[in-house]
Amino acid sequence: MTTMFTGKRRGRVAALVGALLVAVGTAGTASAATPPPPQSDPFYQPPSGYESTAPGTVLRSRAVSVSAFAALPQKAQAWQVLYRTTDTKNNPQATVTTVLLPWGAAPSASRPLVSYQVAEDSAAPQCAISYQLLQGAGNENIVAQAEILLIDAALQQGWAVSVPDYEGPRSAYVAGRQAGQATLDGIRAARSHLGLGAQSNIGLWGYSGGALASGWAAELQPSYAPELDIKGVAEGGLPVNPRNVLTGANGGPFAGIAMSGIVGMSHAYPELAQFLDTYLTDEGKAAVAKAGSQCNSSNVTTFLFKDLYKYFTIPNPLDRPVPTQVLADVTMGQHTPTAPLFVYHSVNDELVPVKDTDAVVKKYCAEGGRVTYQRDIVSEHIALVVTGAPDALNWLKDRLAGKPVSNSCSTRTVVSSLLNPTAIVTLGTVLYKDFLALLGRPIGPGSIG
């Protein structure tokens, strides 16, 4: 009976996936005026004297209309909030978070808040998710835009959502400290903007590059934002050790992500920018400029199967002192989170080595962390974004509802996260509601049917 039930559910889920693809396929037919990108929009420029304000201070805000794939309007309440944060070198900085509420939701001091970190994975300012969520922004960062489906899933629970531009105005991709601090300050700003009180439970969620930001936020929270009582952090495809990601991706289908990472780190570490200027060939300098002007999808295409080391005048450039120090500084595991974690990772992840996640989970647990770790066998990096989402969402629902979590750690390896009937039900419900959202239906807990 269970097998038959699960089989029917899988059939319905497959049909819903097909319907979603059809809806997404029509997105490009809509038209809208192109909004100015962040580098040309005065809203993104902080006011004079903002440096003296506290991290998380709201500097300005405006109501916006968000869309899926820059073409399909999403019926949710949304604002862009410019706020003060701190960069990798501990200098004041301003960035933007997109704050969302379910359609028609009234202000409530106790409403849970989820900070959802999108995998921007780019080193150019127009790739920021606050811009990519706008109608007419184009589809240059379409992979990041697809995460609107998970943002909508959070809104479907009745939660408020903060979606920060955690890379900051310089698009500092892979700069973990910058990402973590901007995420935490985005939570502070969202709570202030929405009038949320101390009784509003906080959760974080992100996958891949978004997990990097979420994971760093979890590590830094006890020292950087101790007043934030984070109930849970869900992080999937966690890039614990960027050096291993970069070296593994070089020369392969994801070499463009490695190139984006090198450029992004140079935006946060002037010493790395100087190193690149000294040791890159002319072709390499042109490649860096190219990677810093376009988004993830374009970089993957541009640098497909490229050996990035050939852009340097020296052998083994990552082994030189400056890159070695920078890569050590952006490696996770330097602090142990006090918030409970749900970590999910593909055993066969071809981009982010599972051994690094295994190691950091072991370290967290040895130092008193509370980690629920789920290793998935049949998935790979991209697939687990979808197949791992239901368990992450359900785990967050329990945390934000105040259900206690074990004070110990647990690790389990599953054939597939979707063999859990509860996950199948959740995925089917989310996909159905996402389909309705793409058609312009209101997004919120009462949007089904």
C-alpha positions as CSV (number, residue, x, y, z in Angstrom):
1,M,0.0,0.0,0.0
2,T,2.8,2.4,0.9
3,T,4.6,1.6,-2.4
4,M,1.4,2.3,-4.4
5,F,0.8,5.5,-2.5
6,T,4.3,6.7,-3.0
7,G,4.2,5.8,-6.7
8,K,1.0,7.8,-7.2
9,R,2.6,10.7,-5.4
10,R,5.7,10.5,-7.6
11,G,3.5,10.5,-10.7
12,R,1.8,13.6,-9.6
13,V,5.1,15.3,-8.7
14,A,6.4,14.4,-12.2
15,A,3.3,16.0,-13.8
16,L,3.7,19.1,-11.7
17,V,7.4,19.4,-12.6
18,G,6.3,19.2,-16.3
19,A,3.7,21.9,-15.7
20,L,6.2,24.1,-14.0
21,L,8.6,23.8,-16.9
22,V,5.9,24.8,-19.3
23,A,5.1,27.9,-17.2
24,V,8.8,28.8,-17.0
25,G,9.2,28.3,-20.7
26,T,6.6,31.0,-21.3
27,A,8.4,33.5,-19.1
28,G,10.5,34.9,-21.9
29,T,7.4,36.0,-23.8
30,A,6.5,38.7,-21.2
31,S,8.0,42.1,-21.6
32,A,8.8,44.9,-19.2
33,A,11.0,48.0,-19.1
34,T,14.5,47.1,-18.0
35,P,15.2,48.5,-14.5
36,P,18.6,50.2,-13.9
37,P,21.2,47.7,-12.5
38,P,22.6,48.3,-9.0
39,Q,25.7,50.2,-10.3
40,S,23.4,52.7,-12.0
41,D,20.6,52.9,-9.5
42,P,21.0,55.7,-6.8
43,F,18.9,53.6,-4.4
44,Y,22.0,51.4,-3.8
45,Q,24.2,54.3,-2.9
46,P,24.3,54.8,0.9
47,P,23.7,58.2,2.4
48,S,26.6,60.3,3.7
49,G,27.6,59.4,7.2
50,Y,26.1,55.9,7.1
51,E,29.4,54.5,8.4
52,S,28.6,55.7,11.9
53,T,25.4,53.7,12.1
54,A,25.2,50.3,13.7
55,P,25.4,47.1,11.6
56,G,21.9,46.2,10.5
57,T,20.6,49.8,10.4
58,V,18.0,50.4,7.7
59,L,19.3,53.3,5.5
60,R,16.4,53.4,3.1
61,S,13.6,51.2,1.7
62,R,11.2,51.1,-1.2
63,A,8.3,48.8,-2.2
64,V,9.0,46.7,-5.3
65,S,7.3,44.1,-7.4
66,V,9.1,40.8,-7.7
67,S,8.9,38.3,-10.5
68,A,10.0,34.8,-11.4
69,F,12.6,34.7,-14.1
70,A,12.3,38.5,-14.5
71,A,9.0,38.0,-16.4
72,L,6.3,36.4,-14.3
73,P,5.0,38.7,-11.6
74,Q,4.8,37.1,-8.2
75,K,1.9,38.1,-5.9
76,A,3.7,38.7,-2.7
77,Q,4.5,41.9,-0.7
78,A,8.1,43.0,-1.3
79,W,10.5,45.7,-0.4
80,Q,14.1,46.4,-1.1
81,V,15.9,47.5,2.1
82,L,19.3,49.2,2.0
83,Y,21.2,48.5,5.2
84,R,24.6,49.0,6.8
85,T,26.8,45.9,7.2
86,T,30.5,45.1,7.5
87,D,32.9,43.8,4.8
88,T,35.6,41.2,5.0
89,K,38.2,43.7,6.2
90,N,35.8,45.0,8.9
91,N,35.0,48.2,7.0
92,P,31.5,49.7,6.9
93,Q,29.5,48.7,3.8
94,A,26.0,49.0,2.6
95,T,24.0,46.3,0.7
96,V,20.4,45.5,0.0
97,T,18.1,42.7,1.1
98,T,14.7,41.9,-0.5
99,V,12.1,41.5,2.2
100,L,9.0,39.6,1.4
101,L,5.7,38.8,3.1
102,P,2.9,36.5,2.0
103,W,0.2,38.3,0.0
104,G,-2.2,40.2,2.2
105,A,-0.3,39.3,5.4
106,A,-0.8,41.9,8.1
107,P,2.2,43.0,10.2
108,S,2.8,40.7,13.1
109,A,5.6,41.0,15.7
110,S,5.6,37.2,16.1
111,R,5.8,36.2,12.5
112,P,8.8,33.8,11.8
113,L,11.5,35.1,9.6
114,V,13.6,33.0,7.2
115,S,16.7,34.5,5.6
116,Y,17.1,32.7,2.3
117,Q,20.5,33.0,0.7
118,V,20.4,32.5,-3.1
119,A,23.4,31.0,-4.9
120,E,24.4,34.1,-6.8
121,D,27.8,32.6,-7.7
122,S,28.8,35.6,-9.7
123,A,31.2,38.5,-9.4
124,A,29.3,41.3,-11.3
125,P,26.9,43.8,-9.7
126,Q,23.9,43.1,-12.0
127,C,23.9,39.5,-10.8
128,A,22.7,40.5,-7.3
129,I,19.5,38.8,-6.4
130,S,17.7,42.0,-5.5
131,Y,18.1,43.0,-9.1
132,Q,17.5,39.6,-10.6
133,L,14.1,39.4,-8.8
134,L,12.8,42.5,-10.6
135,Q,10.5,42.4,-13.6
136,G,12.5,43.1,-16.8
137,A,15.9,42.4,-15.3
138,G,16.7,39.8,-18.0
139,N,17.8,36.2,-17.4
140,E,21.6,36.5,-17.2
141,N,21.5,34.9,-13.8
142,I,18.7,32.5,-14.5
143,V,20.0,29.7,-12.2
144,A,19.8,32.1,-9.2
145,Q,16.4,33.3,-10.4
146,A,15.1,29.8,-10.3
147,E,15.4,29.9,-6.5
148,I,12.3,32.0,-6.4
149,L,10.5,28.7,-6.3
150,L,12.1,28.0,-2.8
151,I,11.6,31.6,-1.7
152,D,7.9,31.1,-2.6
153,A,7.9,27.8,-0.6
154,A,9.0,29.7,2.5
155,L,6.2,32.3,1.9
156,Q,3.7,29.5,1.5
157,Q,4.4,28.7,5.2
158,G,3.3,32.2,6.2
159,W,6.9,33.2,7.0
160,A,8.5,36.6,6.3
161,V,11.6,36.2,4.1
162,S,14.8,38.1,3.8
163,V,16.9,37.6,0.6
164,P,20.2,39.5,1.1
165,D,22.7,40.6,-1.5
166,Y,25.3,39.1,0.8
167,E,28.1,39.6,-1.7
168,G,27.8,43.3,-1.1
169,P,28.2,46.1,-3.7
170,R,31.6,44.8,-4.9
171,S,30.2,41.3,-5.7
172,A,32.6,39.5,-3.4
173,Y,31.7,35.9,-4.3
174,V,33.3,33.3,-2.0
175,A,34.2,35.9,0.6
176,G,32.7,34.0,3.5
177,R,33.1,36.6,6.3
178,Q,31.5,39.3,4.1
179,A,28.6,36.9,3.2
180,G,28.0,35.8,6.8
181,Q,28.0,39.3,8.2
182,A,25.8,40.7,5.4
183,T,23.3,37.8,6.0
184,L,23.1,38.5,9.8
185,D,22.8,42.3,9.2
186,G,20.1,41.6,6.6
187,I,18.1,39.7,9.3
188,R,18.5,42.7,11.6
189,A,17.3,45.1,8.9
190,A,14.4,42.9,7.9
191,R,13.2,42.6,11.5
192,S,13.4,46.4,11.9
193,H,11.6,47.0,8.6
194,L,8.8,44.6,9.4
195,G,8.5,45.5,13.1
196,L,9.3,41.9,14.2
197,G,9.8,41.3,17.9
198,A,12.0,39.0,19.9
199,Q,9.2,36.4,19.8
200,S,9.7,36.1,16.0
201,N,11.7,32.9,15.4
202,I,14.6,33.0,12.9
203,G,15.7,30.4,10.4
204,L,18.3,30.4,7.6
205,W,18.3,28.4,4.4
206,G,20.7,28.2,1.4
207,Y,22.2,25.8,-1.1
208,S,25.7,25.8,-2.7
209,G,26.8,29.4,-2.8
210,G,23.8,30.2,-0.6
211,A,24.9,27.6,1.9
212,L,28.3,29.2,2.0
213,A,26.6,32.4,3.2
214,S,24.3,30.6,5.5
215,G,27.1,28.5,7.0
216,W,29.3,31.5,7.6
217,A,26.4,33.4,9.2
218,A,25.9,30.4,11.5
219,E,29.6,30.4,12.4
220,L,29.8,34.1,13.0
221,Q,26.4,34.7,14.8
222,P,27.6,34.0,18.4
223,S,30.2,36.7,18.1
224,Y,28.8,39.1,15.5
225,A,25.1,39.0,16.2
226,P,24.6,37.4,19.6
227,E,21.2,38.9,20.1
228,L,19.8,36.9,17.2
229,D,18.3,33.7,18.5
230,I,18.5,31.5,15.4
231,K,16.3,28.4,15.7
232,G,17.8,26.5,12.8
233,V,20.0,26.7,9.7
234,A,19.4,24.4,6.7
235,E,22.4,24.3,4.4
236,G,22.9,22.0,1.4
237,G,25.8,21.4,-1.0
238,L,28.0,23.2,1.5
239,P,31.3,24.5,-0.1
240,V,33.3,24.2,3.1
241,N,36.7,24.4,1.4
242,P,36.8,26.8,-1.6
243,R,40.4,25.7,-2.5
244,N,39.1,22.1,-3.1
245,V,36.1,23.4,-5.1
246,L,38.3,25.6,-7.3
247,T,41.0,23.0,-8.0
248,G,38.4,20.3,-8.7
249,A,36.4,22.6,-11.0
250,N,39.4,23.8,-13.0
251,G,39.5,22.4,-16.5
252,G,36.1,20.9,-16.2
253,P,32.5,21.9,-17.0
254,F,32.3,24.1,-13.9
255,A,35.6,26.0,-14.6
256,G,33.5,29.2,-15.0
257,I,32.4,28.9,-11.3
258,A,36.0,28.7,-10.3
259,M,36.8,31.8,-12.3
260,S,33.9,33.7,-10.7
261,G,35.3,32.6,-7.3
262,I,38.8,33.9,-8.0
263,V,37.5,37.2,-9.2
264,G,35.0,37.5,-6.4
265,M,37.7,36.9,-3.8
266,S,39.8,39.6,-5.4
267,H,37.0,42.0,-4.8
268,A,37.2,41.4,-1.1
269,Y,41.0,40.9,-0.7
270,P,43.0,43.8,-2.3
271,E,46.2,41.7,-1.8
272,L,44.7,39.0,-4.1
273,A,43.7,41.7,-6.7
274,Q,47.4,42.9,-6.6
275,F,48.6,39.3,-7.0
276,L,46.4,38.8,-10.0
277,D,47.6,42.0,-11.6
278,T,51.2,40.9,-11.1
279,Y,51.0,37.4,-12.3
280,L,48.2,37.2,-14.9
281,T,49.0,37.2,-18.6
282,D,47.3,39.7,-20.8
283,E,44.9,37.0,-21.8
284,G,44.3,36.3,-18.1
285,K,43.6,39.9,-17.3
286,A,41.1,40.0,-20.1
287,A,39.5,36.8,-18.8
288,V,39.3,38.3,-15.3
289,A,37.6,41.4,-16.7
290,K,35.2,39.2,-18.6
291,A,34.3,37.1,-15.6
292,G,33.8,40.2,-13.5
293,S,31.3,41.6,-16.0
294,Q,28.9,38.7,-16.4
295,C,26.8,36.3,-14.3
296,N,27.2,32.6,-13.4
297,S,25.5,31.1,-16.5
298,S,27.6,33.1,-18.9
299,N,30.8,32.4,-17.1
300,V,30.1,28.6,-17.1
301,T,29.8,28.9,-20.9
302,T,32.7,31.2,-21.5
303,F,35.2,29.2,-19.4
304,L,33.9,25.7,-20.2
305,F,36.7,23.2,-19.8
306,K,39.3,26.0,-19.5
307,D,42.5,25.4,-17.6
308,L,42.6,28.6,-15.6
309,Y,46.2,28.1,-14.6
310,K,47.2,28.9,-18.2
311,Y,46.2,32.5,-17.5
312,F,49.1,32.9,-15.1
313,T,52.8,33.5,-15.8
314,I,53.8,31.2,-12.9
315,P,53.0,27.5,-12.2
316,N,50.6,26.5,-9.5
317,P,49.5,30.0,-8.6
318,L,47.1,28.9,-5.8
319,D,50.1,27.6,-3.9
320,R,51.7,31.0,-3.6
321,P,51.5,32.8,-0.2
322,V,48.8,35.3,-1.0
323,P,46.3,32.9,-2.6
324,T,47.1,30.4,0.1
325,Q,46.3,32.8,2.9
326,V,43.1,34.1,1.2
327,L,41.8,30.6,0.6
328,A,42.6,29.6,4.2
329,D,40.6,32.7,5.4
330,V,37.5,31.7,3.4
331,T,37.5,28.1,4.5
332,M,34.7,27.2,6.9
333,G,35.1,25.5,10.3
334,Q,36.9,28.3,12.0
335,H,34.0,28.7,14.5
336,T,31.3,26.3,15.8
337,P,27.7,27.4,15.4
338,T,25.5,27.4,18.4
339,A,22.3,27.2,16.3
340,P,21.0,23.8,15.3
341,L,22.0,22.8,11.7
342,F,20.4,20.6,9.1
343,V,23.2,19.8,6.6
344,Y,22.4,17.8,3.4
345,H,24.9,16.8,0.7
346,S,25.2,14.5,-2.2
347,V,27.6,11.7,-1.7
348,N,28.5,11.9,-5.4
349,D,28.6,15.7,-5.6
350,E,30.8,16.5,-8.6
351,L,31.4,20.1,-7.7
352,V,31.6,20.4,-3.9
353,P,33.5,17.4,-2.3
354,V,31.4,15.6,0.3
355,K,34.6,14.8,2.3
356,D,34.9,18.4,3.3
357,T,31.4,18.5,4.6
358,D,32.0,15.2,6.4
359,A,35.0,16.8,8.1
360,V,33.4,20.0,9.1
361,V,30.3,18.2,10.5
362,K,32.6,16.0,12.5
363,K,34.5,19.1,13.8
364,Y,31.3,20.9,14.8
365,C,30.0,17.8,16.6
366,A,33.2,17.3,18.5
367,E,33.0,21.0,19.7
368,G,29.4,20.7,20.9
369,G,27.5,21.6,17.8
370,R,24.0,20.2,17.1
371,V,23.9,18.8,13.5
372,T,21.5,16.7,11.7
373,Y,23.5,15.5,8.7
374,Q,21.9,13.8,5.7
375,R,24.0,12.3,2.9
376,D,22.2,11.5,-0.3
377,I,23.5,8.7,-2.7
378,V,21.7,8.9,-6.0
379,S,21.7,12.7,-6.4
380,E,24.4,15.0,-7.6
381,H,25.0,18.7,-6.9
382,I,22.3,20.2,-9.1
383,A,19.6,17.5,-8.4
384,L,19.9,17.8,-4.6
385,V,18.7,21.5,-4.8
386,V,15.3,20.0,-5.6
387,T,15.3,16.6,-4.1
388,G,16.8,17.8,-0.8
389,A,14.5,20.8,-0.4
390,P,11.5,19.0,1.1
391,D,13.4,17.6,4.1
392,A,15.1,21.0,4.6
393,L,11.8,22.8,4.5
394,N,10.1,20.3,6.9
395,W,13.1,20.6,9.3
396,L,12.8,24.4,9.3
397,K,9.1,24.2,9.9
398,D,9.7,22.2,13.1
399,R,12.4,24.6,14.3
400,L,10.3,27.7,13.6
401,A,7.3,26.1,15.3
402,G,9.4,25.8,18.4
403,K,9.9,22.0,18.3
404,P,13.0,21.0,20.2
405,V,16.0,19.5,18.5
406,S,18.4,16.9,19.9
407,N,21.4,18.3,21.7
408,S,23.5,15.7,20.0
409,C,24.5,15.0,16.3
410,S,23.2,12.5,13.9
411,T,24.4,11.3,10.5
412,R,22.5,9.1,8.1
413,T,23.1,8.2,4.5
414,V,20.0,7.6,2.4
415,V,19.6,6.3,-1.1
416,S,17.4,9.3,-2.0
417,S,15.8,12.0,0.1
418,L,12.6,11.5,-1.9
419,L,12.2,7.9,-0.7
420,N,10.7,9.5,2.4
421,P,6.9,9.7,1.8
422,T,6.7,12.9,3.8
423,A,9.2,14.5,1.5
424,I,7.2,13.5,-1.6
425,V,4.0,15.0,-0.2
426,T,5.8,18.2,0.7
427,L,7.5,18.4,-2.8
428,G,4.1,17.9,-4.5
429,T,2.4,20.5,-2.4
430,V,5.2,23.0,-3.0
431,L,5.4,22.4,-6.7
432,Y,1.6,22.8,-7.0
433,K,1.6,26.1,-5.1
434,D,4.7,27.2,-7.1
435,F,2.8,26.5,-10.3
436,L,-0.1,28.6,-9.1
437,A,2.3,31.4,-8.1
438,L,3.8,31.4,-11.6
439,L,0.3,31.9,-12.9
440,G,-0.1,34.9,-10.7
441,R,-2.0,33.5,-7.8
442,P,-1.4,35.0,-4.4
443,I,1.5,33.5,-2.5
444,G,0.8,32.4,1.1
445,P,-0.4,29.6,3.4
446,G,-3.9,29.8,2.0
447,S,-3.0,29.9,-1.7
448,I,-3.7,26.2,-2.5
449,G,-6.7,25.3,-4.5
